[in-house]
Amino acid sequence: MKKHPWLQLLWLLVPVLVIWSVRDAPLADILRALSSLSVAKILLLAALNTIILLLVSGRWWLILRAQGHTIRYLSVAAYRLVAFGISYFTPGPQFGGEPAQVYYMRNRHGISTSSALASVSLDKILELLANFGFLLVGIFAALGSGLLVELAPIQAVAWMAGPFILLLAYTLAIWKGKSPLASLLTRLPQRHAAILRLTRATALAEEQISQFCQRKPLVVLGASVLSILIWGVMTLEYWLALRFLGIQVDLLQAVAALTAARIAFLFPLPGGLGALEASQILAMEALGLNPALGLSISLLIRGRDITLGGLGILLGGIMTRRRARVVVPNQATERRI
């Protein structure tokens, strides 16, 4: 496999960011902050993260139900957890687990590949819209909190507004019956069978998403509202984690610091390794707090995500070893949405 020089350069950033993050790290301050976490506080944070996982799974579950596929909620949550584990431990900005979601729909529930791909794609589109929407709000919070004093406000907003506007335009184009991504793929050399299959699958998925949005606008609206609720609970969980570590910040500052953490996960590195730690140290410094607190919240986030990701990988391994009963597709599962 050909190795891309730019990817190798990105991987070189990992040790640089890690070393920079832990340089002169006051271990006593970090341990003092982490030791303030009681069992009750850890259990509360774990409960909130369970709620977040269930809410995130709810968006996909709503889409599947609207398609006509009756799948248990906890099963959908399990597939979502597996997808998170794959995405977290592979290089890339929180992508990689989506093929597993399609695989489970096809092989464990007999849903056609096109319908499964459409459900996963629509879920991801709504997730990305919510993510970049939050980051856009977070940039304004960061500007108001003084985290980006050295950056021009227009430049800072443009960083998040650009992707958000492009994604919104793509969603509206699909809603109107267009196939932007499939049209782009048709411009590639069509000599390879893999490209042809990808183009056809993408065109069919975009067509089904378009039909879904036109026929089920209330479901799309409900899933979008759910995305907002998810970010609300995620913000609450992060703010509580800060408070439990003895980091006294207001809601605006918490949103700004959380935005820095989420931007770190956009780096094409497994789990934003190194970037997360650096982002939280810089955020705490910008807020006039002890940089050690940045490493403390980073370690807490890292421990949470590694635990969830590890559970996802373990669960995926268990489900892969078990011989799933494949449901033969019927008219209900094959019909287009």
C-alpha positions as a Markdown table, in Angstrom:
| # | Residue | x | y | z |
|---|---|---|---|---|
| 1 | Met | 0.0 | 0.0 | 0.0 |
| 2 | Lys | 1.3 | 3.4 | -0.9 |
| 3 | Lys | 2.2 | 5.6 | 2.0 |
| 4 | His | 1.3 | 9.3 | 1.6 |
| 5 | Pro | 4.0 | 11.7 | 2.9 |
| 6 | Trp | 1.4 | 14.1 | 4.3 |
| 7 | Leu | -0.1 | 11.3 | 6.4 |
| 8 | Gln | 3.4 | 10.4 | 7.8 |
| 9 | Leu | 3.9 | 14.1 | 8.7 |
| 10 | Leu | 0.6 | 14.1 | 10.6 |
| 11 | Trp | 1.7 | 11.1 | 12.6 |
| 12 | Leu | 4.9 | 12.9 | 13.4 |
| 13 | Leu | 2.7 | 15.5 | 15.1 |
| 14 | Val | 1.6 | 13.0 | 17.7 |
| 15 | Pro | 4.9 | 12.7 | 19.7 |
| 16 | Val | 5.4 | 16.4 | 19.3 |
| 17 | Leu | 2.0 | 17.3 | 20.7 |
| 18 | Val | 2.3 | 14.7 | 23.5 |
| 19 | Ile | 5.7 | 15.9 | 24.6 |
| 20 | Trp | 4.6 | 19.5 | 24.5 |
| 21 | Ser | 1.5 | 18.7 | 26.5 |
| 22 | Val | 3.4 | 16.9 | 29.3 |
| 23 | Arg | 6.4 | 19.2 | 29.4 |
| 24 | Asp | 7.0 | 20.4 | 33.0 |
| 25 | Ala | 3.6 | 18.9 | 33.9 |
| 26 | Pro | 2.9 | 19.5 | 37.6 |
| 27 | Leu | 2.1 | 15.9 | 38.5 |
| 28 | Ala | 1.0 | 16.8 | 42.0 |
| 29 | Asp | -1.6 | 19.3 | 40.7 |
| 30 | Ile | -2.9 | 16.7 | 38.2 |
| 31 | Leu | -3.2 | 14.0 | 40.8 |
| 32 | Arg | -4.9 | 16.5 | 43.2 |
| 33 | Ala | -7.5 | 17.3 | 40.6 |
| 34 | Leu | -8.2 | 13.7 | 39.7 |
| 35 | Ser | -8.3 | 12.6 | 43.3 |
| 36 | Ser | -11.3 | 14.9 | 43.8 |
| 37 | Leu | -13.4 | 12.6 | 41.8 |
| 38 | Ser | -15.5 | 10.5 | 44.2 |
| 39 | Val | -17.2 | 7.2 | 43.2 |
| 40 | Ala | -20.5 | 9.0 | 43.2 |
| 41 | Lys | -19.2 | 11.7 | 40.7 |
| 42 | Ile | -17.7 | 9.0 | 38.5 |
| 43 | Leu | -21.0 | 7.1 | 38.5 |
| 44 | Leu | -22.9 | 10.3 | 37.6 |
| 45 | Leu | -20.6 | 11.0 | 34.7 |
| 46 | Ala | -21.0 | 7.4 | 33.5 |
| 47 | Ala | -24.8 | 7.7 | 33.7 |
| 48 | Leu | -24.7 | 10.9 | 31.6 |
| 49 | Asn | -22.5 | 9.2 | 29.0 |
| 50 | Thr | -24.9 | 6.3 | 28.9 |
| 51 | Ile | -27.7 | 8.7 | 28.2 |
| 52 | Ile | -25.7 | 10.4 | 25.5 |
| 53 | Leu | -25.0 | 7.0 | 23.8 |
| 54 | Leu | -28.7 | 6.2 | 23.9 |
| 55 | Leu | -29.7 | 9.6 | 22.6 |
| 56 | Val | -27.1 | 9.4 | 19.7 |
| 57 | Ser | -28.5 | 6.0 | 18.8 |
| 58 | Gly | -32.0 | 7.3 | 18.9 |
| 59 | Arg | -31.5 | 9.5 | 15.8 |
| 60 | Trp | -30.5 | 6.5 | 13.7 |
| 61 | Trp | -33.3 | 4.4 | 15.3 |
| 62 | Leu | -35.9 | 7.0 | 14.3 |
| 63 | Ile | -34.6 | 6.9 | 10.7 |
| 64 | Leu | -34.7 | 3.1 | 10.6 |
| 65 | Arg | -38.2 | 3.0 | 12.1 |
| 66 | Ala | -39.4 | 5.6 | 9.5 |
| 67 | Gln | -37.9 | 3.4 | 6.8 |
| 68 | Gly | -40.1 | 0.5 | 8.0 |
| 69 | His | -37.4 | -1.5 | 9.8 |
| 70 | Thr | -38.3 | -2.7 | 13.3 |
| 71 | Ile | -35.1 | -3.1 | 15.2 |
| 72 | Arg | -34.6 | -3.1 | 18.9 |
| 73 | Tyr | -33.4 | 0.2 | 20.4 |
| 74 | Leu | -30.6 | -1.5 | 22.4 |
| 75 | Ser | -29.4 | -3.4 | 19.3 |
| 76 | Val | -29.1 | -0.1 | 17.4 |
| 77 | Ala | -27.2 | 1.4 | 20.4 |
| 78 | Ala | -24.9 | -1.7 | 20.4 |
| 79 | Tyr | -24.1 | -1.2 | 16.7 |
| 80 | Arg | -23.5 | 2.5 | 17.3 |
| 81 | Leu | -21.1 | 1.7 | 20.1 |
| 82 | Val | -19.2 | -0.7 | 17.8 |
| 83 | Ala | -19.0 | 2.0 | 15.2 |
| 84 | Phe | -17.6 | 4.5 | 17.7 |
| 85 | Gly | -14.9 | 2.0 | 18.8 |
| 86 | Ile | -13.8 | 1.5 | 15.2 |
| 87 | Ser | -13.8 | 5.3 | 14.5 |
| 88 | Tyr | -12.0 | 6.2 | 17.7 |
| 89 | Phe | -9.1 | 3.8 | 17.2 |
| 90 | Thr | -8.5 | 4.4 | 13.5 |
| 91 | Pro | -6.8 | 7.4 | 11.9 |
| 92 | Gly | -9.4 | 10.0 | 10.8 |
| 93 | Pro | -11.7 | 12.7 | 12.1 |
| 94 | Gln | -14.2 | 10.4 | 13.8 |
| 95 | Phe | -15.0 | 8.4 | 10.7 |
| 96 | Gly | -14.5 | 4.7 | 9.9 |
| 97 | Gly | -17.3 | 2.8 | 11.8 |
| 98 | Glu | -20.0 | 3.5 | 9.3 |
| 99 | Pro | -19.3 | 0.4 | 7.1 |
| 100 | Ala | -19.8 | -1.7 | 10.2 |
| 101 | Gln | -23.3 | -0.2 | 10.7 |
| 102 | Val | -24.2 | -1.0 | 7.1 |
| 103 | Tyr | -22.8 | -4.5 | 7.6 |
| 104 | Tyr | -24.9 | -5.2 | 10.7 |
| 105 | Met | -28.1 | -3.9 | 9.1 |
| 106 | Arg | -27.5 | -6.1 | 6.0 |
| 107 | Asn | -26.2 | -9.3 | 7.6 |
| 108 | Arg | -28.1 | -9.3 | 10.9 |
| 109 | His | -31.4 | -7.8 | 9.9 |
| 110 | Gly | -31.6 | -8.5 | 6.1 |
| 111 | Ile | -32.0 | -4.8 | 5.2 |
| 112 | Ser | -30.9 | -4.1 | 1.6 |
| 113 | Thr | -27.5 | -2.5 | 1.3 |
| 114 | Ser | -29.0 | 0.7 | -0.3 |
| 115 | Ser | -31.5 | 1.2 | 2.5 |
| 116 | Ala | -28.9 | 0.5 | 5.2 |
| 117 | Leu | -26.4 | 2.9 | 3.5 |
| 118 | Ala | -29.2 | 5.6 | 3.2 |
| 119 | Ser | -30.1 | 5.3 | 6.9 |
| 120 | Val | -26.4 | 5.5 | 8.0 |
| 121 | Ser | -25.7 | 8.4 | 5.6 |
| 122 | Leu | -28.7 | 10.4 | 6.7 |
| 123 | Asp | -27.8 | 9.9 | 10.3 |
| 124 | Lys | -24.2 | 11.0 | 9.6 |
| 125 | Ile | -25.3 | 14.1 | 7.7 |
| 126 | Leu | -27.6 | 15.2 | 10.6 |
| 127 | Glu | -24.8 | 14.4 | 13.0 |
| 128 | Leu | -22.3 | 16.5 | 11.1 |
| 129 | Leu | -24.7 | 19.4 | 10.7 |
| 130 | Ala | -25.2 | 19.4 | 14.5 |
| 131 | Asn | -21.5 | 19.1 | 15.2 |
| 132 | Phe | -20.4 | 21.9 | 12.9 |
| 133 | Gly | -23.4 | 24.0 | 14.1 |
| 134 | Phe | -22.2 | 23.5 | 17.7 |
| 135 | Leu | -18.6 | 24.3 | 16.7 |
| 136 | Leu | -19.8 | 27.5 | 15.1 |
| 137 | Val | -21.6 | 28.5 | 18.3 |
| 138 | Gly | -18.6 | 27.4 | 20.2 |
| 139 | Ile | -16.3 | 29.7 | 18.2 |
| 140 | Phe | -18.5 | 32.7 | 19.2 |
| 141 | Ala | -18.3 | 31.5 | 22.8 |
| 142 | Ala | -14.5 | 31.2 | 22.5 |
| 143 | Leu | -14.3 | 34.8 | 21.1 |
| 144 | Gly | -16.5 | 36.0 | 23.9 |
| 145 | Ser | -14.4 | 34.1 | 26.5 |
| 146 | Gly | -11.1 | 35.5 | 25.2 |
| 147 | Leu | -9.8 | 32.1 | 24.0 |
| 148 | Leu | -9.2 | 33.4 | 20.5 |
| 149 | Val | -7.9 | 36.9 | 21.2 |
| 150 | Glu | -5.0 | 36.5 | 18.8 |
| 151 | Leu | -7.2 | 35.3 | 16.0 |
| 152 | Ala | -9.2 | 37.6 | 13.8 |
| 153 | Pro | -12.9 | 37.0 | 14.5 |
| 154 | Ile | -13.8 | 36.7 | 10.8 |
| 155 | Gln | -11.2 | 34.1 | 10.3 |
| 156 | Ala | -12.2 | 32.1 | 13.3 |
| 157 | Val | -15.9 | 32.1 | 12.3 |
| 158 | Ala | -15.0 | 31.2 | 8.7 |
| 159 | Trp | -13.2 | 28.0 | 9.9 |
| 160 | Met | -16.4 | 26.5 | 11.1 |
| 161 | Ala | -19.0 | 28.4 | 9.0 |
| 162 | Gly | -17.4 | 27.1 | 5.8 |
| 163 | Pro | -17.9 | 23.4 | 6.4 |
| 164 | Phe | -21.3 | 24.1 | 8.0 |
| 165 | Ile | -22.5 | 26.0 | 4.9 |
| 166 | Leu | -21.2 | 23.4 | 2.5 |
| 167 | Leu | -22.8 | 20.6 | 4.4 |
| 168 | Leu | -26.1 | 22.5 | 4.7 |
| 169 | Ala | -26.0 | 23.2 | 0.9 |
| 170 | Tyr | -25.4 | 19.5 | 0.3 |
| 171 | Thr | -28.3 | 18.5 | 2.5 |
| 172 | Leu | -30.7 | 21.0 | 0.7 |
| 173 | Ala | -29.5 | 19.7 | -2.7 |
| 174 | Ile | -30.4 | 16.1 | -1.8 |
| 175 | Trp | -33.7 | 17.3 | -0.3 |
| 176 | Lys | -34.5 | 18.8 | -3.7 |
| 177 | Gly | -33.7 | 15.5 | -5.5 |
| 178 | Lys | -30.2 | 16.2 | -6.5 |
| 179 | Ser | -27.3 | 13.7 | -6.2 |
| 180 | Pro | -24.2 | 15.9 | -5.7 |
| 181 | Leu | -21.8 | 13.2 | -4.5 |
| 182 | Ala | -22.8 | 10.7 | -7.2 |
| 183 | Ser | -22.5 | 13.4 | -9.8 |
| 184 | Leu | -19.0 | 14.1 | -8.5 |
| 185 | Leu | -18.1 | 10.5 | -8.7 |
| 186 | Thr | -19.2 | 10.2 | -12.3 |
| 187 | Arg | -16.4 | 12.6 | -13.2 |
| 188 | Leu | -13.8 | 10.1 | -12.0 |
| 189 | Pro | -12.4 | 7.5 | -14.5 |
| 190 | Gln | -15.1 | 4.9 | -14.9 |
| 191 | Arg | -12.7 | 2.1 | -15.9 |
| 192 | His | -12.6 | 0.4 | -12.5 |
| 193 | Ala | -15.5 | -1.7 | -11.4 |
| 194 | Ala | -15.1 | -0.6 | -7.8 |
| 195 | Ile | -15.7 | 3.1 | -8.9 |
| 196 | Leu | -18.7 | 2.1 | -10.9 |
| 197 | Arg | -20.2 | 0.2 | -7.9 |
| 198 | Leu | -19.4 | 3.0 | -5.6 |
| 199 | Thr | -21.1 | 5.5 | -7.9 |
| 200 | Arg | -24.2 | 3.4 | -8.3 |
| 201 | Ala | -24.5 | 2.8 | -4.6 |
| 202 | Thr | -24.0 | 6.5 | -3.8 |
| 203 | Ala | -26.6 | 7.5 | -6.4 |
| 204 | Leu | -29.1 | 5.1 | -5.0 |
| 205 | Ala | -28.4 | 6.1 | -1.4 |
| 206 | Glu | -28.8 | 9.8 | -2.2 |
| 207 | Glu | -32.0 | 9.1 | -4.1 |
| 208 | Gln | -33.4 | 7.2 | -1.1 |
| 209 | Ile | -32.3 | 10.0 | 1.3 |
| 210 | Ser | -34.0 | 12.5 | -1.0 |
| 211 | Gln | -37.3 | 10.5 | -1.0 |
| 212 | Phe | -37.0 | 10.1 | 2.8 |
| 213 | Cys | -36.6 | 13.9 | 3.4 |
| 214 | Gln | -39.5 | 14.7 | 1.1 |
| 215 | Arg | -41.9 | 12.1 | 2.6 |
| 216 | Lys | -40.8 | 12.2 | 6.2 |
| 217 | Pro | -39.9 | 15.8 | 7.0 |
| 218 | Leu | -41.2 | 15.5 | 10.6 |
| 219 | Val | -38.9 | 12.6 | 11.2 |
| 220 | Val | -35.9 | 14.7 | 9.9 |
| 221 | Leu | -37.1 | 17.6 | 12.1 |
| 222 | Gly | -37.4 | 15.3 | 15.1 |
| 223 | Ala | -33.9 | 13.8 | 14.5 |
| 224 | Ser | -32.5 | 17.3 | 14.2 |
| 225 | Val | -34.1 | 18.4 | 17.5 |
| 226 | Leu | -32.6 | 15.2 | 19.0 |
| 227 | Ser | -29.2 | 16.3 | 17.8 |
| 228 | Ile | -29.6 | 19.6 | 19.6 |
| 229 | Leu | -30.6 | 17.8 | 22.8 |
| 230 | Ile | -27.5 | 15.5 | 22.5 |
| 231 | Trp | -25.2 | 18.5 | 22.4 |
| 232 | Gly | -27.0 | 20.0 | 25.4 |
| 233 | Val | -26.4 | 16.8 | 27.4 |
| 234 | Met | -22.8 | 16.6 | 26.2 |
| 235 | Thr | -22.2 | 20.2 | 27.3 |
| 236 | Leu | -23.7 | 19.5 | 30.7 |
| 237 | Glu | -21.5 | 16.4 | 31.1 |
| 238 | Tyr | -18.4 | 18.3 | 30.2 |
| 239 | Trp | -19.3 | 21.2 | 32.5 |
| 240 | Leu | -19.9 | 18.8 | 35.4 |
| 241 | Ala | -16.6 | 17.1 | 34.7 |
| 242 | Leu | -14.9 | 20.4 | 35.0 |
| 243 | Arg | -16.7 | 21.3 | 38.2 |
| 244 | Phe | -15.9 | 17.8 | 39.7 |
| 245 | Leu | -12.2 | 18.5 | 38.9 |
| 246 | Gly | -12.4 | 21.8 | 40.7 |
| 247 | Ile | -12.3 | 23.9 | 37.5 |
| 248 | Gln | -14.7 | 26.8 | 38.1 |
| 249 | Val | -16.0 | 28.1 | 34.8 |
| 250 | Asp | -19.2 | 29.6 | 33.6 |
| 251 | Leu | -21.4 | 28.0 | 30.9 |
| 252 | Leu | -19.9 | 30.2 | 28.1 |
| 253 | Gln | -16.3 | 29.3 | 29.1 |
| 254 | Ala | -17.3 | 25.6 | 29.3 |
| 255 | Val | -18.7 | 25.7 | 25.7 |
| 256 | Ala | -15.6 | 27.4 | 24.5 |
| 257 | Ala | -13.3 | 24.8 | 26.1 |
| 258 | Leu | -15.5 | 22.0 | 24.8 |
| 259 | Thr | -15.3 | 23.5 | 21.4 |
| 260 | Ala | -11.5 | 23.3 | 21.6 |
| 261 | Ala | -11.7 | 19.6 | 22.5 |
| 262 | Arg | -14.1 | 18.8 | 19.7 |
| 263 | Ile | -11.9 | 20.7 | 17.1 |
| 264 | Ala | -9.0 | 18.5 | 18.3 |
| 265 | Phe | -10.9 | 15.4 | 17.3 |
| 266 | Leu | -11.0 | 16.7 | 13.7 |
| 267 | Phe | -7.3 | 16.0 | 13.3 |
| 268 | Pro | -6.7 | 12.8 | 11.3 |
| 269 | Leu | -5.2 | 11.0 | 14.3 |
| 270 | Pro | -6.7 | 8.2 | 16.4 |
| 271 | Gly | -8.8 | 9.8 | 19.1 |
| 272 | Gly | -7.2 | 13.2 | 18.5 |
| 273 | Leu | -4.1 | 11.8 | 20.2 |
| 274 | Gly | -1.9 | 14.7 | 21.4 |
| 275 | Ala | -4.2 | 17.3 | 19.9 |
| 276 | Leu | -6.9 | 16.8 | 22.6 |
| 277 | Glu | -4.3 | 17.3 | 25.4 |
| 278 | Ala | -2.8 | 20.4 | 23.7 |
| 279 | Ser | -6.3 | 21.9 | 23.1 |
| 280 | Gln | -7.3 | 21.6 | 26.8 |
| 281 | Ile | -4.0 | 23.0 | 28.1 |
| 282 | Leu | -4.3 | 26.0 | 25.8 |
| 283 | Ala | -8.0 | 26.5 | 26.7 |
| 284 | Met | -7.2 | 26.5 | 30.5 |
| 285 | Glu | -4.3 | 28.9 | 29.9 |
| 286 | Ala | -6.5 | 31.2 | 27.9 |
| 287 | Leu | -9.0 | 31.2 | 30.7 |
| 288 | Gly | -6.3 | 32.1 | 33.2 |
| 289 | Leu | -6.4 | 28.7 | 34.9 |
| 290 | Asn | -3.6 | 26.2 | 35.8 |
| 291 | Pro | -2.6 | 24.4 | 32.7 |
| 292 | Ala | -2.4 | 21.2 | 34.8 |
| 293 | Leu | -6.2 | 21.3 | 34.9 |
| 294 | Gly | -6.2 | 21.0 | 31.1 |
| 295 | Leu | -4.3 | 17.7 | 31.4 |
| 296 | Ser | -6.6 | 16.6 | 34.1 |
| 297 | Ile | -9.8 | 17.0 | 32.0 |
| 298 | Ser | -7.9 | 15.5 | 29.0 |
| 299 | Leu | -7.1 | 12.4 | 31.0 |
| 300 | Leu | -10.7 | 12.1 | 32.1 |
| 301 | Ile | -12.0 | 12.5 | 28.5 |
| 302 | Arg | -9.3 | 10.0 | 27.3 |
| 303 | Gly | -10.2 | 7.5 | 29.9 |
| 304 | Arg | -13.9 | 7.8 | 29.1 |
| 305 | Asp | -13.5 | 7.4 | 25.3 |
| 306 | Ile | -11.0 | 4.6 | 25.6 |
| 307 | Thr | -13.4 | 2.7 | 27.9 |
| 308 | Leu | -16.3 | 3.2 | 25.5 |
| 309 | Gly | -14.2 | 2.5 | 22.4 |
| 310 | Gly | -12.8 | -0.6 | 24.0 |
| 311 | Leu | -16.3 | -1.8 | 24.9 |
| 312 | Gly | -17.3 | -1.2 | 21.3 |
| 313 | Ile | -14.4 | -3.2 | 19.9 |
| 314 | Leu | -15.1 | -6.0 | 22.4 |
| 315 | Leu | -18.8 | -6.0 | 21.5 |
| 316 | Gly | -18.0 | -6.0 | 17.8 |
| 317 | Gly | -15.7 | -9.0 | 18.3 |
| 318 | Ile | -18.4 | -10.9 | 20.2 |
| 319 | Met | -21.1 | -10.2 | 17.6 |
| 320 | Thr | -18.7 | -11.1 | 14.7 |
| 321 | Arg | -17.9 | -14.5 | 16.3 |
| 322 | Arg | -21.5 | -15.3 | 16.8 |
| 323 | Arg | -23.3 | -16.6 | 13.8 |
| 324 | Ala | -26.1 | -14.1 | 13.3 |
| 325 | Arg | -29.5 | -15.3 | 12.0 |
| 326 | Val | -29.9 | -13.5 | 8.7 |
| 327 | Val | -33.4 | -12.3 | 8.0 |
| 328 | Val | -34.4 | -12.8 | 4.4 |
| 329 | Pro | -35.4 | -9.4 | 3.0 |
| 330 | Asn | -39.1 | -9.0 | 2.3 |
| 331 | Gln | -41.1 | -6.4 | 0.6 |
| 332 | Ala | -41.1 | -4.3 | 3.8 |
| 333 | Thr | -37.3 | -4.2 | 4.1 |
| 334 | Glu | -36.7 | -3.9 | 0.4 |
| 335 | Arg | -39.1 | -1.0 | -0.3 |
| 336 | Arg | -37.6 | 2.3 | -0.9 |
| 337 | Ile | -38.0 | 5.1 | 1.5 |
